[in-house]
Amino acid sequence: MRCRRPRRRRWVACVIALLTVAVGSTTVAVAAGAYTLEFPALTTSYYEQNGSSGGLFRQGEAAGKAGAQGIVILDFGRPAEVGSGYGTMGFGGSFISLPAIIGGVESFIRAYYHYAPVGLTLDVAVGTNNSCGTGQPCGARICGCTNEPASFYAFGGAWAFAVEELGSWALDYRAAGGFSDVVRVVAADDAEPAYDPGYRNTYELLAGYAITVGGPQPAMVDYGSAERQWTNAQLLQVAYGFRPDVPMPQVYYSSQANEWADLLLYAKRARHLNMTIFGVLAGGDPAAAYSEMLTAAERVTQQRAIAWLSTLTS
């Protein structure tokens, strides 16, 4: 099955079908309307402390041995620029250059291919976020943290080039090694309104990414939250507005599923758009987070399954 790219709504439906086939699910009894949920395979995503190729190789090995399928997010931290080079400030507090990120993701994919059972499909999301640190919200444009990019728009373009390069590399590596598994490389952004109430930085990064890829692929996964520090129009722009954008709500509490349901309702009523939820980033109870988000989405859009489910760990 292949997805042609006419109108967005048909393309999204096709992608959801592909993802549902790729995930591999187990039926569990969860109260969500009058039907039994198809509970997708749970994966482990990572807050990256640094760009260590060895560490990322071990993460890929663990994902392969666990038979991970669906999505794994590798969150490298907030955007940064040192000298003339882009990168991120990793969760260990040090700068990770974009070449180091590319090398680390290649190590993850290489290990996954070698250790995974045959015939699996995994989306590896190269992640950043719009935060300059806990308790340090952004202003109207510049967050005020060290080593910020001079242009978030240009950073988004550089991130797109890196993701596209990794996607091509993954295809070549698969072909050269004769692997039956499929690894697709996408982008991701933990976009949270509280960290950028002025919205400008987040918008510019996503716009730079979108104009560079020039279409719906590689996707940009929004695995953030939907508090109302941003308007509904701004939240919808981040989650579904640019062509690559797909939402994977962060659902650590029941209230977060309800906030996303409010956004779905806004999209339907104000924009005549049935927004598809592509995944759930869960907190302590993945089954509860998944069922809460799907129940909330089903009430608004009649969505009957969500393709991705993951948790984040250090």
QUISUL-V844020 format. One record per backbone hydrogen bond with DSSP energy under -0.5 kcal/mol. CO is the residue of the C=O (numbers start at 1). NH is the residue of the N-H. Records with the same first field share a line. If there is no record, write none. Layout:
# QUISUL-V844020
CO = NH  NH
This chain:
# QUISUL-V844020
2 = 4
7 = 11
8 = 12
9 = 13
10 = 14
11 = 15
12 = 16
13 = 17
14 = 18
15 = 19
16 = 20
17 = 21
18 = 22
19 = 23
20 = 24
22 = 121
24 = 41
26 = 39
28 = 30  37
30 = 32
32 = 35
33 = 32
37 = 28  39
38 = 40
39 = 26
41 = 309
43 = 45  311
45 = 313
46 = 48  75
48 = 91
49 = 92  94
52 = 56
53 = 57
54 = 58
55 = 59
56 = 60
57 = 61
58 = 62
59 = 63
60 = 64
61 = 65
62 = 66
63 = 68
64 = 67  117
69 = 71
70 = 123
72 = 125
73 = 46  75
74 = 76  127
75 = 48
77 = 129
78 = 89
80 = 87
82 = 85
85 = 82
86 = 98
87 = 80
88 = 90  96
89 = 78
90 = 93
94 = 90
95 = 97
96 = 88
97 = 101
98 = 102
99 = 103
100 = 104
101 = 105
102 = 106
103 = 107
104 = 108
105 = 109
106 = 110
107 = 111
108 = 112
109 = 113
110 = 114
111 = 115
112 = 116
117 = 120
120 = 182
121 = 70
122 = 124  184
123 = 72  125
124 = 126  186
125 = 74  127
126 = 188
127 = 76
128 = 190
129 = 79
133 = 136
136 = 132
139 = 198
140 = 200
142 = 139
145 = 148
147 = 81
151 = 155
152 = 156
153 = 157
154 = 158
155 = 159
156 = 160
157 = 161
158 = 162
159 = 163
160 = 164
161 = 165
162 = 166
163 = 167
164 = 168
165 = 169
166 = 170
167 = 171
168 = 172
169 = 173
170 = 174
171 = 175
172 = 176
173 = 177
174 = 178  179
182 = 122  184
184 = 124  186
186 = 126
187 = 221
188 = 128
189 = 191  223
190 = 130  192
191 = 225
192 = 195  196
193 = 196
195 = 138
196 = 199
199 = 203
200 = 204
201 = 205
202 = 206
203 = 207
204 = 208
205 = 209
206 = 210
207 = 211
208 = 212
209 = 213
210 = 214
219 = 187  221
220 = 222  246
221 = 189  223
222 = 248
224 = 250
227 = 230
231 = 235
232 = 236
233 = 237
234 = 238
235 = 239
236 = 240  241
237 = 241  242
242 = 245
244 = 220
246 = 222
247 = 278  279
249 = 251  281
251 = 283
253 = 256  257
254 = 258
255 = 259
256 = 260
257 = 261
258 = 262
259 = 263
260 = 264
261 = 265
262 = 266
263 = 267
264 = 268
265 = 269
266 = 270  271
267 = 271  273
268 = 272
273 = 275
276 = 247  278
278 = 308
279 = 249
280 = 282  310
281 = 251
282 = 312
284 = 286
285 = 289
286 = 290
287 = 291
288 = 292
289 = 293
290 = 294
291 = 295
292 = 296
293 = 297
294 = 298
295 = 299
296 = 300
297 = 300  301  302  303
298 = 302
308 = 280
309 = 43
310 = 282
311 = 45
313 = 47
